[in-house]
Amino acid sequence: MSAIATAIRRVVTRIPYGKVATYGQIARLAGYPNHSRFVGRCLDASVPWQRVINGQGKVSPRGLDGNDDEQRFLLQCEGVEFGEGGKIELKIFLWDGE
């Protein structure tokens, strides 16, 4: 695994239960601020991938793999609430990086 992937995965494992972080936030905290698109490639079942969302506060569409609904379900099980248009209130649920 590359150094960037390792750094990203370390940050993702720190996101607390019931909180979310954005792709861009993860990239910045990992020390690679220009690599937010790469964050998604580093996510799998060994990290809490469901806690990573886009900067609009939404679950990013994944096409045909069906994980959109699974991600919403997992986040709702953690108490994360979705508002109008499937948007998460970042003022409430965004992890502060600490």
Contacts in CASP RR format, 6 or more apart in sequence:
PFRMAT RR
TARGET T0000
AUTHOR 0000-0000-0000
METHOD contacts of the structure
MODEL  1
MSAIATAIRRVVTRIPYGKVATYGQIARLAGYPNHSRFVGRCLDASVPWQ
RVINGQGKVSPRGLDGNDDEQRFLLQCEGVEFGEGGKIELKIFLWDGE
1 9 0 8 1.000
4 30 0 8 1.000
4 32 0 8 1.000
4 35 0 8 1.000
4 38 0 8 1.000
4 42 0 8 1.000
5 38 0 8 1.000
5 41 0 8 1.000
5 42 0 8 1.000
7 30 0 8 1.000
7 31 0 8 1.000
7 32 0 8 1.000
8 26 0 8 1.000
8 27 0 8 1.000
8 30 0 8 1.000
8 32 0 8 1.000
8 35 0 8 1.000
8 38 0 8 1.000
8 39 0 8 1.000
8 42 0 8 1.000
9 42 0 8 1.000
9 46 0 8 1.000
9 47 0 8 1.000
10 30 0 8 1.000
11 21 0 8 1.000
11 26 0 8 1.000
11 29 0 8 1.000
11 30 0 8 1.000
12 21 0 8 1.000
12 26 0 8 1.000
12 39 0 8 1.000
12 42 0 8 1.000
12 43 0 8 1.000
12 47 0 8 1.000
12 48 0 8 1.000
12 49 0 8 1.000
12 51 0 8 1.000
12 52 0 8 1.000
13 47 0 8 1.000
13 48 0 8 1.000
14 97 0 8 1.000
15 21 0 8 1.000
15 48 0 8 1.000
15 51 0 8 1.000
15 52 0 8 1.000
15 95 0 8 1.000
16 95 0 8 1.000
17 78 0 8 1.000
18 51 0 8 1.000
18 75 0 8 1.000
18 78 0 8 1.000
18 79 0 8 1.000
18 80 0 8 1.000
18 93 0 8 1.000
19 51 0 8 1.000
19 80 0 8 1.000
19 93 0 8 1.000
19 94 0 8 1.000
19 95 0 8 1.000
20 51 0 8 1.000
20 52 0 8 1.000
20 53 0 8 1.000
20 57 0 8 1.000
20 75 0 8 1.000
20 80 0 8 1.000
20 88 0 8 1.000
20 90 0 8 1.000
20 93 0 8 1.000
20 94 0 8 1.000
20 95 0 8 1.000
21 29 0 8 1.000
21 51 0 8 1.000
21 52 0 8 1.000
21 53 0 8 1.000
21 94 0 8 1.000
21 95 0 8 1.000
21 97 0 8 1.000
22 36 0 8 1.000
22 52 0 8 1.000
22 53 0 8 1.000
22 54 0 8 1.000
22 55 0 8 1.000
22 57 0 8 1.000
22 94 0 8 1.000
23 36 0 8 1.000
23 37 0 8 1.000
23 39 0 8 1.000
23 40 0 8 1.000
23 52 0 8 1.000
23 53 0 8 1.000
23 54 0 8 1.000
23 55 0 8 1.000
23 60 0 8 1.000
24 33 0 8 1.000
24 36 0 8 1.000
24 39 0 8 1.000
24 55 0 8 1.000
25 94 0 8 1.000
25 95 0 8 1.000
25 97 0 8 1.000
26 36 0 8 1.000
26 39 0 8 1.000
26 52 0 8 1.000
27 33 0 8 1.000
27 34 0 8 1.000
27 35 0 8 1.000
27 36 0 8 1.000
27 38 0 8 1.000
27 39 0 8 1.000
29 97 0 8 1.000
30 39 0 8 1.000
32 38 0 8 1.000
39 52 0 8 1.000
40 49 0 8 1.000
40 52 0 8 1.000
43 49 0 8 1.000
43 52 0 8 1.000
49 71 0 8 1.000
50 70 0 8 1.000
50 71 0 8 1.000
50 74 0 8 1.000
50 75 0 8 1.000
50 78 0 8 1.000
51 75 0 8 1.000
51 78 0 8 1.000
51 95 0 8 1.000
53 59 0 8 1.000
53 60 0 8 1.000
53 88 0 8 1.000
54 60 0 8 1.000
55 90 0 8 1.000
56 87 0 8 1.000
57 87 0 8 1.000
57 88 0 8 1.000
57 90 0 8 1.000
58 85 0 8 1.000
58 86 0 8 1.000
58 87 0 8 1.000
58 88 0 8 1.000
59 68 0 8 1.000
59 71 0 8 1.000
59 72 0 8 1.000
59 75 0 8 1.000
59 86 0 8 1.000
61 68 0 8 1.000
62 68 0 8 1.000
72 82 0 8 1.000
72 86 0 8 1.000
75 82 0 8 1.000
75 88 0 8 1.000
76 82 0 8 1.000
80 88 0 8 1.000
80 93 0 8 1.000
81 88 0 8 1.000
81 89 0 8 1.000
81 92 0 8 1.000
81 93 0 8 1.000
82 88 0 8 1.000
83 89 0 8 1.000
END
